[in-house]
C-alpha cells in the first residue's frame, strides 16, 4: 500500500485523468489531505474513491501533475523504467547510436509522461531542467537512472534548473551532480556546435530545430541567406555546410553573435569569407534590407507566453513576416516559425496568410514544419505540441 497523501476530485472531474491527461486544475479538486507541501507526491482519487494515479502537488491553477496512472511506488525502479522507455524511443528513431548526430532530447516533459522534466543529451553529458519543485526533488534518482541506462556512454549529468523553477524557491543552484564533461562539442547532421549549458539559453542549444535546420541547408545551396534571431548560428552553419554562397546572421545579443562566429569557425575555415554576423534588432533591420536574399529564416523567441498576450503576439508575427515578404527576392524561400504554445498551427498559418496579403506578394506553402520526433507529442496531452513552422515560396 502507498502512504502518499491523498487528493479527491469533484464528481465527474476524473474524465480527463482517465484519458491520461497529466494536469489537474484546482477547480477539479473537492478535498485534499491537510498541510500538503509544494512538490509532495500525492495519490489522486475520484469522488467515488477510485484510484486514478500519482502526481506532484503544487499550489496554483494546475494543482497536480500526474507522473503515474498506476498504483506503484515512485522509487529508483520507477525512474529507471521511465528513462529506459524514453531511451528506447530515441533508439528506435536512430538517435542513440548515430555517427553524424550526438545531440538530442531524451525526456520531453508530458511527451514522455514526466511533466516538468526536460533532459537533453549532449555527446555524453545529460543536462536536466526541472520545471517543478516536485520533479526537482527526484533529481538524484533521475541521475542514477540515467547512469544505469547509458552506462559508460554517460560522462556527466548537469542540473540546470535554477532558471526554470518557480521564483519563490530559494537555494537551487545549477551544478554538476555526476561525473565530469569530456567535451562541450556536439555533432548534428555532421555540423559541429559548441554548447554552453551553464550560461546558454534553454539547456544550451535549441535541439528542437534539428530537422528544420537540415532541411534549411538543402534549400540554401548556392544561395544568399539571412538567418534572423540566429542565437548560436544553427541555421547559418547548416546553410554554409550545404554550400550557401553567402550567409548573414543577425541577433540583438552580442554574446549570441560571438557564439555564432565560434560555431561557424568550428566547421570550416573557408566559411569565414562567406559569413557575416550583425548585432541588430531584427524587427528594425529587416525593414531596411534590399531585395537580394534568396532564403530567409525567421525563428523568433516566443512572442506569447500566455493567452492574454496572444493577440499582440499574432500582430507581431504578422508584421515581421510581412516585412520579410517585402524584402525577399522573387522566387525566394522563407522559413518562418512560432514556438508560442498558445498560437496553434491554424492560427499561425492564418497569420502568415494575413502577412502575405499585406505584402502584396504571391505565396505558396511548400512544407508544414513541427518539432522533431525526439520531442514527441503525447496523444493524450496534446499541449506538448508547441513548435510550428512553414516553408513558403515567394513570387
C-alpha positions in Angstrom: 0.0 0.0 0.0 1.2 3.5 -0.8 1.4 6.0 2.0 1.3 9.2 0.0 -1.2 11.9 1.0 -4.5 11.9 -1.0 -6.4 14.3 -3.2 -10.1 13.7 -4.1 -11.6 15.1 -7.2 -15.1 16.5 -7.5 -17.8 14.5 -9.2 -17.2 13.8 -12.9 -13.8 15.6 -12.8 -11.9 12.4 -13.3 -12.7 12.1 -17.1 -9.5 13.8 -18.3 -7.3 11.8 -15.9 -8.9 8.5 -17.2 -7.9 9.8 -20.6 -4.4 10.1 -19.3 -4.1 13.9 -19.4 -1.4 14.9 -16.9 -2.8 18.1 -15.4 -5.4 18.5 -12.6 -6.7 22.0 -12.2 -7.5 23.5 -8.8 -11.2 23.7 -9.6 -11.4 19.9 -10.1 -10.4 19.1 -6.5 -13.1 18.5 -3.9 -10.9 17.8 -0.9 -7.3 17.0 0.0 -5.3 16.0 3.0 -4.2 18.8 5.2 -0.8 20.5 5.2 0.3 19.4 1.7 3.6 20.9 0.6 4.6 22.0 -2.9 6.4 19.2 -4.7 4.9 16.5 -2.5 3.8 13.2 -4.1 0.0 12.7 -3.8 -2.4 9.9 -4.7 -5.4 11.1 -6.7 -8.8 9.6 -6.2 -12.2 10.1 -7.9 -15.2 11.3 -6.0 -16.2 7.6 -5.7 -12.9 6.7 -4.1 -11.4 5.1 -7.2 -7.6 5.3 -7.5 -6.6 7.4 -10.5 -2.8 7.9 -10.2 0.1 9.7 -8.6 1.2 13.2 -9.1 3.2 16.1 -7.7 1.2 18.7 -5.7 1.7 22.3 -6.5 -0.3 25.2 -5.1 -1.6 27.1 -8.2 -4.1 26.8 -11.1 -2.6 23.4 -12.0 -2.6 21.8 -8.6 -1.3 18.3 -9.5 0.8 17.0 -12.4 0.4 13.2 -12.9 3.6 11.1 -13.2 1.9 7.7 -13.0 -1.5 6.3 -13.7 -0.6 3.1 -11.9 -0.5 2.3 -8.2 3.2 1.9 -7.7 6.0 3.4 -5.5 7.9 6.3 -7.1 11.3 5.0 -6.4 14.6 4.2 -8.2 12.9 1.4 -10.2 10.2 3.7 -11.4 12.7 6.3 -12.6 14.9 3.8 -14.4 11.9 2.3 -16.1 10.8 5.8 -17.3 14.3 6.7 -18.5 14.7 3.4 -20.3 11.3 3.8 -22.0 12.3 7.2 -23.3 15.7 5.9 -24.4 14.1 3.2 -26.4 12.0 5.8 -28.3 15.2 7.7 -29.3 16.9 4.4 -30.1 14.0 3.5 -32.4 14.4 6.7 -34.4 18.2 6.2 -34.8 19.5 8.9 -32.5 21.3 7.0 -29.7 23.8 5.3 -32.0 24.1 7.9 -34.8 27.6 8.8 -36.0 26.5 12.1 -37.5 24.3 13.3 -34.7 25.1 13.0 -30.9 22.7 15.7 -29.5 19.0 15.0 -28.9 16.2 15.4 -26.3 15.8 12.3 -24.1 12.9 13.5 -21.9 10.3 15.9 -23.3 8.0 16.6 -20.2 4.5 15.3 -20.7 5.5 14.0 -24.1 7.4 11.2 -22.2 4.9 11.1 -19.4 7.0 13.2 -17.0 5.5 16.7 -16.6 8.0 19.3 -15.5 11.1 17.4 -16.7 13.4 18.1 -19.6 16.6 16.2 -20.3 18.8 16.9 -23.3 21.8 14.7 -24.2 24.9 16.4 -25.4 27.6 13.9 -26.6 27.9 12.3 -23.2 26.5 15.0 -20.9 22.9 14.9 -19.8 21.5 18.4 -19.0 18.4 18.4 -16.8 15.9 21.2 -16.4 13.2 20.7 -13.8 10.2 23.0 -14.2 8.5 21.9 -10.9 9.9 21.6 -7.4 8.3 18.1 -7.3 10.3 16.9 -10.2 13.5 18.6 -8.9 13.2 16.7 -5.6 13.9 13.4 -7.6 17.0 14.7 -9.3 19.4 12.3 -7.7 17.2 9.4 -8.5 16.9 10.6 -12.1 20.7 11.0 -12.3 21.2 7.4 -11.1 18.6 6.2 -13.6 20.5 7.9 -16.4 23.7 6.3 -15.3 22.0 2.8 -15.2 20.5 3.3 -18.7 23.5 4.8 -20.5 26.4 3.1 -18.7 29.8 4.4 -19.8 28.3 6.5 -22.6 27.2 9.0 -19.9 30.1 11.0 -18.6 28.3 13.8 -16.7 24.9 15.0 -15.5 24.3 18.7 -15.1 21.4 20.2 -13.2 20.3 23.5 -14.9 17.0 24.1 -13.0 17.7 27.4 -11.2 16.1 29.4 -14.1 13.1 27.1 -14.7 11.8 26.6 -11.1 9.3 29.0 -9.6 10.9 32.2 -8.4 9.9 31.8 -4.8 12.1 28.7 -4.4 15.5 29.5 -3.0 18.7 27.6 -2.6 18.7 26.0 -6.0 22.0 26.2 -7.9 23.0 25.0 -11.3 25.7 22.4 -10.8 27.2 19.1 -11.9 25.6 16.2 -10.0 27.5 13.4 -11.6 30.9 13.0 -13.4 32.8 15.4 -15.4 32.1 16.5 -19.0 34.7 15.3 -21.5 33.6 17.8 -24.2 31.1 20.5 -25.0 31.3 19.9 -28.7 28.4 18.1 -30.4 27.5 17.0 -33.9 24.2 17.5 -35.7 24.0 16.0 -39.2 27.8 16.4 -39.3 27.7 20.1 -38.3 29.8 20.9 -35.1 28.5 23.2 -32.4 29.9 24.3 -29.1 27.3 24.1 -26.3 27.2 26.3 -23.3 24.8 24.5 -21.0 25.9 26.7 -18.0 25.1 30.1 -19.4 23.3 29.4 -22.7 19.5 29.6 -23.3 17.3 26.6 -22.5 19.7 23.7 -21.8 22.3 25.3 -24.1 21.0 24.7 -27.6 17.7 24.7 -29.5 17.6 21.0 -30.0 14.1 21.1 -31.4 15.1 22.7 -34.7 17.4 19.8 -35.8 15.3 18.5 -38.7 14.3 22.0 -39.8 18.0 23.2 -39.9 18.8 20.1 -42.0 16.0 21.0 -44.5 17.1 24.6 -44.5 20.5 23.5 -45.6 19.1 21.8 -48.6 17.3 25.0 -49.7 20.4 27.1 -49.1 23.0 25.5 -51.5 24.3 28.3 -53.8 22.1 30.9 -52.3 22.4 34.2 -50.3 20.9 33.5 -46.9 19.6 35.6 -44.0 19.4 34.0 -40.6 17.5 36.2 -38.1 17.3 35.7 -34.3 20.3 33.5 -35.0 21.4 32.7 -31.4 24.2 30.2 -31.8 24.0 30.1 -35.6 22.5 26.7 -36.1 20.7 27.6 -39.4 23.8 29.5 -40.6 26.1 26.6 -40.1 23.7 24.2 -41.7 23.4 26.6 -44.7 27.2 27.0 -45.1 27.8 23.3 -44.7 25.3 22.7 -47.6 27.1 25.1 -49.9 25.4 28.5 -49.4 27.1 31.3 -51.4 26.8 33.9 -48.6 25.2 33.9 -45.1 24.3 36.8 -42.8 23.5 36.1 -39.2 21.6 38.6 -37.1 20.8 38.8 -33.4 20.3 41.6 -30.9 22.6 39.8 -28.5 26.4 40.4 -28.9 27.0 37.2 -27.0 24.8 35.2 -29.4 26.8 36.6 -32.3 30.1 35.6 -30.6 28.7 32.1 -30.3 27.6 32.1 -33.9 31.0 33.2 -35.1 32.7 30.5 -33.0 30.4 27.8 -34.4 31.0 28.9 -38.0 34.7 28.8 -37.4 34.5 25.3 -35.8 33.1 23.9 -39.1 35.4 25.2 -41.8 38.0 27.9 -42.1 36.8 28.7 -45.7 33.4 29.7 -44.4 34.8 32.9 -43.0 34.6 34.9 -46.2 31.1 33.6 -46.8 29.7 34.6 -43.4 28.9 38.0 -41.9 27.4 38.5 -38.4 25.5 41.5 -37.4 24.3 42.8 -34.0 21.0 44.4 -34.6 17.3 44.5 -33.7 15.8 42.1 -36.3 12.4 43.8 -36.4 14.0 47.1 -37.4 16.8 45.7 -39.5 14.5 43.6 -41.8 12.7 46.8 -42.8 15.8 48.2 -44.3 17.3 45.4 -46.2 17.4 45.3 -50.0 15.7 42.5 -52.0 18.8 40.4 -52.5 18.3 37.4 -50.2 17.3 34.1 -51.8 16.5 32.4 -48.5 15.4 33.9 -45.1 14.7 32.2 -41.8 12.5 33.8 -39.1 12.9 31.9 -35.8 12.0 34.5 -33.1 11.6 33.8 -29.4 8.1 33.1 -28.1 6.0 36.2 -28.7 3.2 34.9 -26.4 3.7 33.2 -23.0 0.0 33.1 -22.2 -3.5 33.5 -23.7 -3.6 37.2 -22.6 -0.6 38.1 -24.8 -1.8 36.0 -27.8 -3.4 38.9 -29.8 -0.3 41.1 -29.5 1.9 38.1 -30.5 -0.1 37.4 -33.6 0.2 41.0 -34.7 4.0 40.8 -34.1 4.3 37.6 -36.2 2.2 39.3 -38.9 4.3 42.5 -39.1 7.6 40.5 -39.0 6.6 38.1 -41.8 5.1 40.9 -43.9 8.4 42.7 -43.9 10.3 39.5 -44.8 7.9 39.0 -47.7 8.5 42.6 -48.9 12.3 42.2 -48.7 13.0 38.8 -50.2 13.9 38.1 -53.9 11.2 37.0 -56.3 11.5 33.2 -56.2 12.8 33.3 -52.7 12.2 30.8 -49.9 11.1 31.8 -46.4 11.3 29.5 -43.3 9.1 31.0 -40.6 8.4 29.7 -37.1 6.5 30.2 -33.9 7.3 28.4 -30.7 4.4 30.1 -28.8 2.3 27.2 -27.5 -0.8 29.4 -27.3 -0.6 30.1 -31.1 -1.7 26.9 -32.7 -0.9 25.7 -36.2 -4.1 27.0 -37.8 -3.8 30.4 -36.2 -0.1 30.7 -37.2 -1.0 29.7 -40.8 -3.8 32.3 -40.8 -1.3 34.9 -39.5 1.2 34.2 -42.3 -1.7 34.4 -44.8 -2.6 37.9 -43.5 1.1 38.9 -43.8 1.1 37.7 -47.4 -1.9 39.8 -48.2 -0.4 42.9 -46.6 2.9 42.4 -48.5 1.1 42.0 -51.9 3.3 39.0 -52.7 2.0 35.7 -54.1 2.9 32.9 -51.7 2.9 29.1 -52.0 3.3 26.8 -49.0 5.9 24.1 -49.6 6.1 22.5 -46.1 4.4 22.5 -42.8 7.1 22.1 -40.1 6.9 20.9 -36.5 9.1 19.7 -33.6 11.3 16.6 -34.3 10.5 13.1 -33.1 12.7 13.3 -30.0 10.2 16.0 -28.8 7.2 13.6 -29.0 3.6 14.8 -28.8 1.6 12.9 -26.2 -1.6 11.9 -27.9 -3.4 12.2 -24.5 -1.8 15.6 -23.7 -1.6 17.5 -27.0 -0.3 20.7 -25.3 3.1 19.0 -25.8 2.9 20.3 -29.4 4.3 23.8 -29.5 6.7 24.3 -32.4 5.1 25.1 -35.8 6.6 26.4 -39.0 6.0 27.0 -42.7 8.3 26.9 -45.7 6.9 29.2 -48.4 7.8 30.2 -51.9 7.6 33.9 -52.6 6.9 35.1 -56.1 
